[in-house]
Amino acid sequence: MAKEAVITLSDVDVQFREKNRSVHAVDHVDLTVERGDIYGVVGYSGAGKSTLVRTINLLQRPTSGAVNVLGEDMLALSPKQLRGERKRIGMIFQHFNLMNSLTIADNVAFPLKGIKPKAEIDQKVQEMLKLVGLEDRATAFPTELSGGQKQRVGIARALASDPEILISDEATSALDPKTTSSILELLKELNETLGLTIVLITHEMEAVKQICNKVAVMDAGRIIERGSLLDIFAKPQEQLTKDFIDTTLQLDAAIESVRKQPAVAHLQGADQLVRLTYLGASTDQPLVATLYKDFNVTANILFGDIQILQGTPFGNLIVVLSGTQADIDRTFKYLADNDVQVQHITTEAE
Ligand SMILES: Nc1ncnc2c1ncn2[C@@H]1O[C@H](COP(=O)(O)OP(=O)(O)OP(=O)(O)O)[C@@H](O)[C@H]1O
């Protein structure tokens, strides 16, 4: 059964016109997010990510295009209807945006004030603080909390009005890696337990890798590549996507150090230095054994990294393949037939 599209951006365009210049922040973007997705939008600073996601709740009105959220044509709503609709779309931010003069409980209660009776608000605040693991800090003030705790308050506040969608705008960018990981895990848990749809914008593919099921890569206002997390990691097409992935795998550093190894400096005959990338059941040992057994090609592993993405092994090996040219050619065909990506790596001697 096809999943329900909860966000559909169609040909959305945002241009900022200032006195002396005009910025094309979002350039004719289409984006569909389905219920239950954790959709990562990754790109460098200035790529247009914030502007794009702000069109979802119309914090940013598009210059042209259509925005449909939870079945509503957002641009057709009256201001009152829009206020109502925005309650279904929570948002969390890099700098938390908490009010320092209010307690944690009052920060979480803030979006409900004047809308619900006090007893109901109190109960909701308690429930939300429990959800994010801060039930014992209700009377504290934001300045007494760590960055990770502040973001938990941000999440509790965003969820207080029971939204179906949560937009996370660089929510972990100000946090250290361990805290980032725990906040991402919390988002994943909320996605699973509440069925919350999440749009996560970030400049770090690492965050996307940890929790997203889909990813779009943005550059200069456009989405240049998109797909399931596994497809994008296994077969990235665009150089920028490859760069983002290699940064999270720390492959650039690995390749540099491999290049300096003696086994690589003096490659013989048809020997080749290659990177093998694969997704799925195959592991390095059967792969390497098969190359030798069936093709008489040895694969000397100089670097190996296997990670689990969405429960699926994702392997990257840097190996020297040794054999006759004909055997190596047959090996390449076998690898391609078995969905193992092969990338030639130039050595210092080349
Ligand atoms: N209100 C605005 N007025 C004018 N220009 C803007 C405005 N908001 C964003 N821009 C410009 O639009 C472009 C995209 O900005 P945006 O903040 O969406 O990028 P981003 O990918 O989210 O980067 P960052 O993570 O640095 O915010 C940038 O060139 C930015 O300077």
The ligand as an SDF file (V2000), in Angstrom:
LIG
                    3D

 31 33  0  0  0  0  0  0  0  0999 V2000
   15.5830   36.5680    5.0490 N   0  0  0  0  0  0  0  0  0  0  0  0
   16.5640   36.5250    4.1370 C   0  0  0  0  0  0  0  0  0  0  0  0
   16.8650   37.6040    3.3930 N   0  0  0  0  0  0  0  0  0  0  0  0
   17.8430   37.5510    2.4470 C   0  0  0  0  0  0  0  0  0  0  0  0
   18.5830   36.4620    2.1890 N   0  0  0  0  0  0  0  0  0  0  0  0
   18.3340   35.3490    2.9110 C   0  0  0  0  0  0  0  0  0  0  0  0
   17.3150   35.3260    3.9360 C   0  0  0  0  0  0  0  0  0  0  0  0
   17.2950   34.0860    4.4780 N   0  0  0  0  0  0  0  0  0  0  0  0
   18.2380   33.3690    3.8510 C   0  0  0  0  0  0  0  0  0  0  0  0
   18.8680   34.1220    2.9040 N   0  0  0  0  0  0  0  0  0  0  0  0
   19.9150   33.6650    1.9830 C   0  0  0  0  0  0  0  0  0  0  0  0
   19.4420   32.5140    1.3260 O   0  0  0  0  0  0  0  0  0  0  0  0
   20.4790   31.5670    1.1400 C   0  0  0  0  0  0  0  0  0  0  0  0
   20.0850   30.2560    1.7740 C   0  0  0  0  0  0  0  0  0  0  0  0
   20.0530   30.4110    3.1910 O   0  0  0  0  0  0  0  0  0  0  0  0
   19.5930   29.2680    4.1910 P   0  0  0  0  0  0  0  0  0  0  0  0
   19.6820   29.8100    5.5810 O   0  0  0  0  0  0  0  0  0  0  0  0
   18.2950   28.7340    3.7410 O   0  0  0  0  0  0  0  0  0  0  0  0
   20.7060   28.1630    3.9570 O   0  0  0  0  0  0  0  0  0  0  0  0
   21.0610   26.9180    4.8520 P   0  0  0  0  0  0  0  0  0  0  0  0
   21.4230   25.8310    3.9190 O   0  0  0  0  0  0  0  0  0  0  0  0
   19.9720   26.6600    5.8240 O   0  0  0  0  0  0  0  0  0  0  0  0
   22.3530   27.4000    5.5840 O   0  0  0  0  0  0  0  0  0  0  0  0
   22.5710   27.6670    7.1480 P   0  0  0  0  0  0  0  0  0  0  0  0
   22.7170   26.3190    7.7520 O   0  0  0  0  0  0  0  0  0  0  0  0
   23.8400   28.4640    7.1610 O   0  0  0  0  0  0  0  0  0  0  0  0
   21.3710   28.4370    7.6170 O   0  0  0  0  0  0  0  0  0  0  0  0
   21.7240   32.1950    1.7340 C   0  0  0  0  0  0  0  0  0  0  0  0
   22.4350   32.7980    0.6970 O   0  0  0  0  0  0  0  0  0  0  0  0
   21.1830   33.2220    2.6890 C   0  0  0  0  0  0  0  0  0  0  0  0
   22.0870   34.2810    2.8540 O   0  0  0  0  0  0  0  0  0  0  0  0
  1  2  1  0
  2  3  1  0
  2  7  2  0
  3  4  2  0
  4  5  1  0
  5  6  2  0
  6  7  1  0
  6 10  1  0
  7  8  1  0
  8  9  2  0
  9 10  1  0
 10 11  1  0
 11 12  1  0
 11 30  1  0
 12 13  1  0
 13 14  1  0
 13 28  1  0
 14 15  1  0
 15 16  1  0
 16 17  2  0
 16 18  1  0
 16 19  1  0
 19 20  1  0
 20 21  2  0
 20 22  1  0
 20 23  1  0
 23 24  1  0
 24 25  2  0
 24 26  1  0
 24 27  1  0
 28 29  1  0
 28 30  1  0
 30 31  1  0
M  END
$$$$
